[in-house]
């Protein structure tokens, strides 16, 4: 999410390795005996929206129009090997998140971002801040009477403008590749954002796709109006997600967990 990142040969290898992993694991799960389901079978009923790496329910770096189950909390911790440099000092990005679905339409959350490059007084320094987020699902289907209308939400990232406050409008459509009722196995998201700095991530058109090839795996890819990102999320349980990703060409790993009231 920083224009100063440079893609090195090692980072390129991370991208290739993660892409291979994203393809290999679903195949292994699909064809392994007694493990998971094939790509043509229905995902489990517990497949629900998951929290993004920056705090809101969504994909990797972008929010979706979906809201988690009412009265539930999702927490996450993620590390990205940004290897940011200021002089001789090098730091990686850490993101700790917590998101609460208050109702089926309203979600609020917090994110603690550590070791982010921040300009202050003409100088760049490493900084850490806690930011607040909020999102409201408009329930377009109810207002229009169209049962198959996409989900639509409005939201704000970094409410108190600690780094770069941004407002957005986002639509998400769940699609089925097979004639089986149940959770979607393909979800498309597209939105438009505007932030205080009028540049960088979440300033302009953003979009993403999520595929659920097996009961245990989700593949995600998004463009946050600045960078392309891709992630593999594995669910050893219905509430725990173990994540590996490339975030603007940088290796990232982490986990998220859902807690119901």
N, C-alpha and C positions, 0 to 999 in steps of 0.2 A: 504494500500500500504506500510505498515511498518511491518517488521518481528517481531517487539517488541510488537505488539498488542496481547492481551490475550483474549480468548473468555470466558466470564463469564456466569453464569446462566441467568442473566438479558439479556445479549446480545443474548443468545440462544432463550429466549422468544421473543425478537424483530424479530428474523428470522422466528419463527413459526407464529407470529402475522402477519407479512408482507406477508408470503406465503398464509395464510388464506384470507387476504385482496385481494391479487392478483387473487384468485379464485372467491371470493364472488362478487366483483364489476362487472366483466364481465358478470357473470350469471344474476346479478340484472339488468344490462343494457339490456341484450339480451331478458329477459323475461318480463321486465316492459313494460306496454302498452304505446306506443307512445314515448319511449325513446330509441334512438340508433337503432341498427340493430341487427339481429341475427348473429350468427357466420358463417352462410352459405351465408350471403349477402356480396356484394362488399364493401370494405372500401371506404371512400370518396376520391374524386380526389385530395384533398388538402393534402393527406398523403405524406409527404416528409421526407427526412432524418433529424434527429434532432441532436443537439449538445450534446456531452458527458458531463459528470460531470467535466471533466478536460480540456475542451476547443475545441476539434476537433469533427467534425461530426462523430457520431458513436453510441455506446451503453452507458454503464455506465462508465467504466474505460478504455475501448479500443476504438481505432478509427476503422472506417469501410473504405471501398474503395469508398464510395459514397461521393458526393459533394452536398451541398445545392443548391437551385435555384440560377442561375447567378445574380449578383448584389443584393445580399441579405445579411443581417446581423442577426446573432443569438447571443443573450446575455443570460447569465444565472447566477444564484446565488444558491449555495448549501451549506448545513451544514451537517457535519458528526460527530456523537457523539463518537469520538475516545477516548476522555478522556485520552489523552496522559499525561504521568507523567514524570517530571524531578524533583527529590527530592519531595518537598511538592507541587510543582506547577503543576496544571492540565489545559490542554487546549483542545479544540475541533478544528477540521479542518474546515476552510471556503474556498470556491473556488468561485471566481468571474471570469466569462469568456466572451469573445467576439470573434466571428468568422465571417470572411467576405468571401463569395464566389465571387471571382473576376470574374471568368469565369466558364463555366461548367466543367472545368478541374482543376482549381487552387483555393486553399483555404489557407488563412493565418489567424492567430488568436493570441490572447494573453490570458493569464490566471494569475490571482492574487491568489496565494495560501498563506493563513495565518495560522500561528501556526503549521508549519510542523517541525518535529524533524530533525535537521541537525548537522552532525559531523563537528567540526572545532577545529583544534589544539589538537586533542585527546579527546576533551570534546563534549558532546551533549548539544545542546541548542535549544530553539524554535526560528524559523526564519520565515520571510515572504518575498517572492520574486515574481516578475513579470516575467513570462516566455513567450517566443515566439514559435509558432508552424507553420508548413507549410505542405501541402499535395498536391500531383499532381496525378490526375487520368490519367492513361496511355491510356485509351480507347482501351482495348484489342480487343473488337469486331471489331472495325474499322481496326486495323492493321492485324488481322487474317482473316477477312471476315466472322467470325462466329457470327451470330446474337445473339445466346444464350450463348455466352462466358460470364464468370463471370466478374464483374467489378474488375479492378486491380489498385492499387495505391501505390506510394512510399511516405514516409513522414519522418519528423523529429519532435521530441518533445523536448522542451527546447533547442532551437537553440543556445543560448549563454551559456549553461551549468551552469545555476544558481544552479540547484540541481543535475541533472543527465541526460545529453543529451542522447537521444536515437534515433536510426534510425530503420525504419521498412518497410516491404513489406506486403501488405494485400490484400486479395481477398474477394469479397462479391458476393453472388448469391441470387437473388430474385426468390422465388418459389411460385407457386399457388397450393392451395389445392382444387381448384374448377375450373370448366371450364367456367370461366367468365373473360372477359378482364377487365383490370383496374390495380390499384396499387396492389403490392404484399401483401399477407397476411402472408408470412413466409420468413424471410431473414436470411441467414447463413453467418457468417464471420469467416475467419481463417487467421492468419498471423504469421510472425516471426519478432521479434525485437532484437536489440542488443544495450545495453546502456554502458555508460562510466565506470560504476562500475562493469559491468559484473555480476550483481546479482539483484534480486528483480523483481518488476513489469516491464513488457515490455522487458524482457531479456529472450528470448526463444519463444516457441510456445504459441500463445494466440488465443482464439476463442470465439464466442458468437452467440446467436440466438435472433431474435426479432419476436414476433407473434402479429398480429393485429386481435383480435377476434371480435371487434366491431368498429363502426365509431369513438368512443370517447376514446378508450383504446389501449395502447401498453404494452405488457409484454416483458421485456428484461432480459437476463441473460448472463453473460460473465465470462471468466477466463482470467486474465491479465498476466499469466505466474507465478503468485505468489498467488493470492487470487481469490476466487469465489465471485461474486456479482450478485444481482438480483434487478430489479426495476419494479415498476408500474408507468406508465405515463398516466395521464388523460388529455384530450384536451377539455376544456370547449368551446374554440374557435379553429379555424384552425391554429392559430399561437401561442397560449399559451399552454404550457405544465406544469402541476402541478405534481411533482414527489415525490415518497416515495420509499426508497430502503434499502437494507442491503448491506453495503460495508465492506467486510471481517468480517461479523457478527455484524457490528455496524449500528445502525439506522441512516438513512440520509433522509433529506427532502430538497426540493428546487423547483425552477421553471426556465423555459427558455422561451424566446419569440423571434419570428422571425419578422424582419422588412425588407420590400422590398423597393428598391429605385424607 
